[in-house]
């Protein structure tokens, strides 16, 4: 299933600059601990579950759409971290998933003009800065370590001492740890040369790597709120203010994968509520759910028609034909009750799926959310099954 998903996204990325956004989530089945078999332990070391690390592909241009999955890593943690963990080769650590994810993305997106691999603070791994970049692949990573620089200073102090280049506002979405707010940000940027860590097990890696640093720091955060501070390390050249803003904008698209996890769990498929008992079956179910969650995210983002994407981004040709048949049963007689989007566009398909999910169809109403889209996809799956059954069995 993952191989098929990666094969599908490759041609969609052909000739484009795309973002390969990767992150890790845990799937916690503590609510059914007595029923499940073969699971390991999640981050708290107690609850049963496993980990999922997908690579989501999005268009790099402003407001770009979601193209699909480049792959995913799934693993069950049965052992605690070894005492000599820091001395192990990167291939023996769980953090190796960031390098594997990036390399798989590069392979799946071989037709892309450029690939920028984006990761949060956990992906701040020296080995990745050496191994991943090439002529068409870049890294964009949020720093989590106060790395030693070539001049002997530390990354954090160096960033703080850079001259402020700009101030701008940034809309921060709500998370489990904060409410949504508009932040006032200060922007700084400069090239940096980081040194190989003294405790790096792989002594064959280059002693130094030159990158570009972009720091976006919140000014005057609300009382009680933790100020935002993103120190972004990238292999992209950053010599101008416009380039620095572009780096921040690309990093902000990392939010797509957070929405993917929400759709997979709490605000959509409720995967952690599954009553499946066997670990292998749960892992297969998680892959199916991940693919469904990606399609849901694609349609949710396409619903307003501001992105010029064809329906083939998310649907096969036969599915698009069936969508066309279904459309005639959903449109009303007035202009306001008709699908306003170009036929066979992804927005056109999103309108149909949303209507199947119970959305009213009126643009003046609240737009269809992920749950409505999921309901619509479930209904459409039944319709598609009935159509293919009738065609294959009854139509001679």
C-alpha positions as CSV (number, residue, x, y, z in Angstrom):
1,X,0.0,0.0,0.0
2,X,2.8,2.4,0.9
3,X,4.7,1.5,-2.3
4,X,1.6,2.2,-4.4
5,X,1.1,5.6,-2.6
6,X,4.7,6.5,-3.3
7,X,4.4,5.4,-7.0
8,X,1.3,7.6,-7.3
9,X,2.8,10.8,-6.0
10,X,6.0,10.6,-8.1
11,X,4.4,11.7,-11.4
12,X,2.3,14.4,-9.7
13,X,5.6,15.9,-8.5
14,X,7.2,15.8,-12.0
15,X,9.0,19.1,-12.9
16,X,7.9,20.8,-9.6
17,X,9.6,22.0,-6.4
18,X,7.9,20.0,-3.7
19,X,8.1,19.8,0.1
20,X,8.6,16.4,1.7
21,X,7.3,17.0,5.3
22,X,8.1,14.3,7.8
23,X,7.2,13.8,11.5
24,X,6.4,11.1,14.0
25,X,3.3,10.3,15.9
26,X,2.5,7.6,18.4
27,X,-0.6,5.5,18.3
28,X,-1.7,4.7,21.9
29,X,-4.1,1.8,22.5
30,X,-4.2,2.1,26.3
31,X,-8.0,2.2,26.3
32,X,-7.9,-1.4,24.9
33,X,-4.7,-2.6,26.7
34,X,-6.3,-5.9,27.8
35,X,-7.5,-6.8,24.3
36,X,-4.4,-6.1,22.2
37,X,-1.5,-8.5,21.6
38,X,2.1,-7.9,20.2
39,X,2.2,-4.1,20.8
40,X,5.2,-2.3,22.3
41,X,5.3,0.7,24.5
42,X,4.8,4.3,23.4
43,X,6.7,7.4,24.6
44,X,5.6,7.2,28.3
45,X,7.1,3.7,28.5
46,X,3.8,2.2,29.9
47,X,0.9,2.4,27.4
48,X,0.7,-0.1,24.5
49,X,1.1,1.1,21.0
50,X,3.5,1.8,18.1
51,X,5.0,4.7,16.2
52,X,4.2,6.1,12.7
53,X,6.5,8.3,10.7
54,X,5.0,9.4,7.4
55,X,6.4,11.7,4.7
56,X,3.7,14.0,3.3
57,X,4.3,15.7,-0.1
58,X,3.0,19.2,-0.8
59,X,3.5,21.8,-3.5
60,X,6.1,24.4,-2.5
61,X,4.4,27.4,-4.0
62,X,2.3,29.6,-1.8
63,X,-0.9,28.0,-0.9
64,X,0.2,24.8,-2.6
65,X,-1.9,21.6,-2.4
66,X,-1.2,18.2,-0.9
67,X,0.1,15.7,-3.5
68,X,0.2,12.5,-1.4
69,X,2.5,10.2,0.5
70,X,6.2,9.5,-0.3
71,X,6.3,6.7,2.3
72,X,6.1,5.9,6.0
73,X,8.0,4.1,8.7
74,X,6.2,2.1,11.3
75,X,7.9,0.4,14.3
76,X,7.1,-1.2,17.6
77,X,9.3,-0.3,20.6
78,X,9.9,-3.4,22.7
79,X,13.1,-2.3,24.4
80,X,14.2,0.6,26.5
81,X,17.0,2.9,25.3
82,X,20.4,1.4,25.9
83,X,22.9,3.0,28.3
84,X,25.4,3.4,25.4
85,X,22.7,4.9,23.0
86,X,24.7,8.0,22.1
87,X,27.7,5.8,21.0
88,X,25.6,3.7,18.6
89,X,25.8,4.2,14.8
90,X,22.9,6.3,13.5
91,X,21.6,3.2,11.7
92,X,21.0,1.5,15.1
93,X,19.0,4.4,16.5
94,X,15.3,5.2,16.1
95,X,16.3,8.7,14.9
96,X,17.6,7.0,11.7
97,X,14.0,7.2,10.5
98,X,14.6,10.8,9.6
99,X,17.3,9.8,7.2
100,X,15.4,6.9,5.8
101,X,12.3,9.1,5.3
102,X,14.3,11.7,3.5
103,X,16.1,9.1,1.2
104,X,12.8,7.4,0.4
105,X,11.3,10.8,-0.4
106,X,14.1,11.5,-2.8
107,X,13.6,8.2,-4.5
108,X,9.8,8.5,-4.8
109,X,10.1,12.1,-6.0
110,X,12.9,11.5,-8.5
111,X,10.8,13.3,-11.2
112,X,10.6,16.5,-9.1
113,X,12.7,19.5,-10.1
114,X,13.6,20.0,-6.5
115,X,12.7,18.4,-3.1
116,X,12.9,20.2,0.2
117,X,12.8,17.8,3.2
118,X,11.2,19.5,6.2
119,X,11.4,18.3,9.8
120,X,10.8,19.6,13.3
121,X,13.4,19.7,16.1
122,X,13.8,15.9,16.3
123,X,15.3,15.9,12.8
124,X,18.2,18.1,13.8
125,X,20.8,15.4,13.1
126,X,24.3,16.1,11.9
127,X,24.4,13.0,9.8
128,X,21.4,14.2,7.8
129,X,23.1,17.5,6.9
130,X,26.0,15.5,5.4
131,X,24.1,12.6,3.8
132,X,20.8,14.0,2.4
133,X,21.5,17.2,0.4
134,X,22.5,16.9,-3.3
135,X,21.9,18.9,-6.5
136,X,18.1,18.6,-6.3
137,X,17.5,17.8,-2.6
138,X,17.6,20.4,0.3
139,X,17.0,20.2,4.0
140,X,15.0,22.6,6.2
141,X,15.3,21.7,9.8
142,X,14.3,23.4,13.0
143,X,17.4,23.4,15.3
144,X,17.1,21.8,18.7
145,X,20.8,21.8,19.7
146,X,23.1,24.7,20.6
147,X,25.6,23.5,18.1
148,X,29.2,24.5,18.1
149,X,30.2,26.7,15.2
150,X,33.5,26.9,13.3
151,X,34.5,30.1,15.1
152,X,34.0,28.4,18.5
153,X,30.8,30.2,19.4
154,X,27.4,28.5,20.0
155,X,24.5,28.6,17.5
156,X,22.0,30.2,19.9
157,X,24.3,33.0,21.0
158,X,25.3,33.6,17.4
159,X,21.6,33.8,16.3
160,X,20.7,36.2,19.1
161,X,23.6,38.5,18.1
162,X,22.5,38.8,14.5
163,X,21.0,42.2,13.4
164,X,17.3,42.2,13.1
165,X,16.3,42.3,9.4
166,X,12.5,42.6,9.5
167,X,9.4,42.4,11.7
168,X,6.1,40.9,10.5
169,X,3.0,39.2,11.8
170,X,2.4,35.5,11.7
171,X,-0.9,33.7,12.3
172,X,-0.2,30.8,14.8
173,X,-2.9,28.0,14.7
174,X,-4.1,26.5,17.9
175,X,-2.3,23.4,19.3
176,X,-2.7,21.3,22.5
177,X,-0.3,23.7,24.2
178,X,-1.6,27.1,22.9
179,X,-4.6,29.0,21.7
180,X,-4.6,30.5,18.2
181,X,-3.0,34.0,18.1
182,X,-1.3,36.5,15.8
183,X,2.4,36.8,16.7
184,X,4.7,39.7,16.1
185,X,8.0,38.2,14.7
186,X,11.5,39.4,14.4
187,X,13.5,37.9,11.5
188,X,17.3,37.4,11.4
189,X,19.4,35.4,9.0
190,X,23.0,34.6,8.1
191,X,25.2,31.7,6.9
192,X,26.6,29.4,9.6
193,X,29.2,26.6,9.6
194,X,28.5,24.0,12.2
195,X,31.0,21.5,13.5
196,X,30.7,17.7,13.7
197,X,29.8,16.9,17.3
198,X,32.6,15.6,19.4
199,X,30.6,12.5,20.3
200,X,29.4,11.7,16.8
201,X,30.1,8.0,16.3
202,X,30.7,8.3,12.6
203,X,34.2,9.9,12.3
204,X,34.1,9.6,8.5
205,X,31.6,12.5,8.3
206,X,32.8,15.9,7.2
207,X,34.3,17.9,10.1
208,X,32.2,20.9,9.1
209,X,29.0,21.7,7.2
210,X,28.0,25.2,6.0
211,X,24.3,26.0,6.1
212,X,22.1,29.0,6.3
213,X,20.4,30.1,9.5
214,X,17.0,31.8,9.7
215,X,15.7,32.8,13.1
216,X,12.1,33.8,13.5
217,X,11.5,35.0,17.1
218,X,8.2,36.2,18.7
219,X,8.2,39.6,20.3
220,X,6.0,40.5,23.2
221,X,4.2,37.2,23.5
222,X,1.0,37.3,25.7
223,X,1.4,36.8,29.4
224,X,1.7,33.1,30.3
225,X,2.4,32.1,26.6
226,X,5.7,30.6,25.6
227,X,7.2,32.8,22.9
228,X,7.8,31.2,19.5
229,X,11.5,30.9,18.5
230,X,12.3,29.0,15.3
231,X,16.0,28.6,14.5
232,X,15.8,27.1,11.0
233,X,18.9,25.5,9.4
234,X,18.7,25.0,5.7
235,X,20.8,24.0,2.7
236,X,18.9,26.6,0.6
237,X,20.9,29.8,-0.1
238,X,19.5,32.7,2.1
239,X,21.1,36.0,1.0
240,X,18.0,38.3,0.8
241,X,15.1,39.2,3.0
242,X,12.7,37.6,0.5
243,X,14.6,34.3,0.7
244,X,14.5,34.4,4.5
245,X,10.7,34.9,4.4
246,X,10.4,32.0,1.9
247,X,12.2,29.7,4.3
248,X,9.8,30.6,7.1
249,X,6.8,30.1,4.8
250,X,8.0,26.7,3.8
251,X,8.5,25.7,7.4
252,X,5.0,26.8,8.2
253,X,3.7,24.2,5.8
254,X,4.8,21.6,8.3
255,X,1.5,22.3,9.9
256,X,-0.1,20.0,7.2
257,X,1.3,17.0,8.9
258,X,-0.1,18.0,12.2
259,X,-3.5,18.2,10.5
260,X,-2.9,14.8,9.1
261,X,-2.3,13.3,12.5
262,X,-5.5,15.0,13.8
263,X,-7.5,13.5,11.0
264,X,-5.9,10.1,11.7
265,X,-6.8,10.2,15.3
266,X,-8.9,12.6,17.4
267,X,-10.7,14.7,14.7
268,X,-11.5,12.0,12.1
269,X,-10.8,8.3,11.8
270,X,-10.4,7.7,15.6
271,X,-7.7,5.1,14.9
272,X,-6.8,4.8,18.5
273,X,-10.3,3.6,19.3
274,X,-10.0,0.6,17.0
275,X,-11.0,-2.8,18.6
276,X,-8.6,-4.8,16.4
277,X,-6.6,-6.9,18.8
278,X,-3.6,-8.1,16.8
279,X,-0.5,-5.8,16.4
280,X,0.1,-6.8,12.8
281,X,-3.5,-6.2,11.9
282,X,-3.4,-2.8,13.7
283,X,-0.3,-1.8,11.7
284,X,-2.0,-2.7,8.4
285,X,-5.1,-0.8,9.5
286,X,-2.9,2.2,10.4
287,X,-1.6,2.3,6.8
288,X,-5.1,2.2,5.4
289,X,-6.1,4.9,7.8
290,X,-3.1,7.0,6.9
291,X,-3.9,6.8,3.2
292,X,-7.5,7.7,3.9
293,X,-6.4,10.6,6.1
294,X,-4.2,12.0,3.3
295,X,-7.1,11.9,0.8
296,X,-9.3,13.7,3.4
297,X,-6.7,16.4,3.9
298,X,-6.3,16.8,0.1
299,X,-10.0,17.4,-0.3
300,X,-10.4,19.6,2.8
301,X,-7.7,21.9,1.5
302,X,-9.1,21.9,-2.0
303,X,-12.7,22.7,-1.1
304,X,-12.4,26.5,-1.6
305,X,-11.1,26.1,-5.2
306,X,-8.1,28.4,-4.7
307,X,-5.6,25.7,-5.8
308,X,-5.5,24.6,-9.4
309,X,-5.3,20.8,-8.9
310,X,-6.9,18.1,-11.0
311,X,-9.1,15.4,-9.4
312,X,-6.5,12.9,-10.5
313,X,-4.4,14.1,-7.5
314,X,-6.6,12.0,-5.2
315,X,-8.8,9.9,-7.5
316,X,-8.3,7.3,-10.2
317,X,-10.0,7.8,-13.6
318,X,-12.8,5.4,-12.9
319,X,-13.5,7.1,-9.6
320,X,-13.7,10.4,-11.4
321,X,-16.3,9.0,-13.8
322,X,-18.4,7.8,-10.9
323,X,-18.1,11.2,-9.3
324,X,-19.6,12.7,-12.4
325,X,-22.5,10.3,-12.3
326,X,-23.1,11.1,-8.6
327,X,-23.0,14.9,-9.2
328,X,-26.3,14.9,-11.1
329,X,-28.1,13.5,-8.0
330,X,-26.6,16.2,-5.7
331,X,-27.1,19.5,-7.6
332,X,-30.2,21.6,-7.2
333,X,-32.1,23.6,-9.8
334,X,-30.7,27.0,-8.8
335,X,-27.2,28.4,-9.4
336,X,-26.4,28.4,-5.7
337,X,-27.1,24.7,-5.5
338,X,-24.8,23.7,-8.3
339,X,-21.1,22.7,-8.2
340,X,-19.3,26.0,-9.0
341,X,-15.9,24.5,-9.8
342,X,-14.4,23.3,-13.1
343,X,-15.3,19.7,-14.0
344,X,-12.7,17.1,-13.0
345,X,-10.8,19.5,-10.7
346,X,-10.0,18.5,-7.2
347,X,-12.3,21.3,-5.9
348,X,-15.1,19.9,-8.0
349,X,-14.5,16.5,-6.4
350,X,-14.3,17.9,-2.9
351,X,-17.7,19.6,-3.4
352,X,-19.3,16.3,-4.4
353,X,-17.7,14.4,-1.5
354,X,-18.7,17.1,1.0
355,X,-22.3,16.9,-0.3
356,X,-22.3,13.1,0.2
357,X,-21.0,13.7,3.7
358,X,-24.0,15.9,4.6
359,X,-22.8,19.4,3.7
360,X,-25.6,21.7,2.5
361,X,-23.8,22.8,-0.6
362,X,-24.3,26.5,0.0
363,X,-21.1,28.6,-0.2
364,X,-22.6,31.0,2.4
365,X,-22.6,28.2,5.0
366,X,-19.8,26.8,7.1
367,X,-17.3,24.9,4.9
368,X,-17.1,21.1,5.1
369,X,-14.6,19.9,7.7
370,X,-12.5,16.7,7.8
371,X,-15.3,14.7,9.5
372,X,-17.8,15.6,6.8
373,X,-15.3,14.8,4.1
374,X,-14.6,11.4,5.8
375,X,-18.4,10.7,5.9
376,X,-18.6,11.6,2.2
377,X,-15.7,9.3,1.3
378,X,-17.3,6.5,3.2
379,X,-20.5,6.9,1.3
380,X,-18.6,7.2,-2.0
381,X,-16.7,4.0,-1.4
382,X,-20.1,2.2,-1.1
383,X,-21.4,3.8,-4.3
384,X,-18.2,2.9,-6.1
385,X,-18.4,-0.7,-5.0
386,X,-22.0,-0.9,-6.2
387,X,-21.0,0.6,-9.5
388,X,-18.2,-1.8,-10.2
389,X,-20.3,-4.7,-9.0
390,X,-23.1,-3.8,-11.4
391,X,-20.6,-3.3,-14.3
392,X,-18.7,-6.5,-13.7
393,X,-21.5,-8.8,-12.8
394,X,-24.7,-7.5,-14.4
395,X,-23.6,-5.6,-17.4
396,X,-22.6,-8.0,-20.2
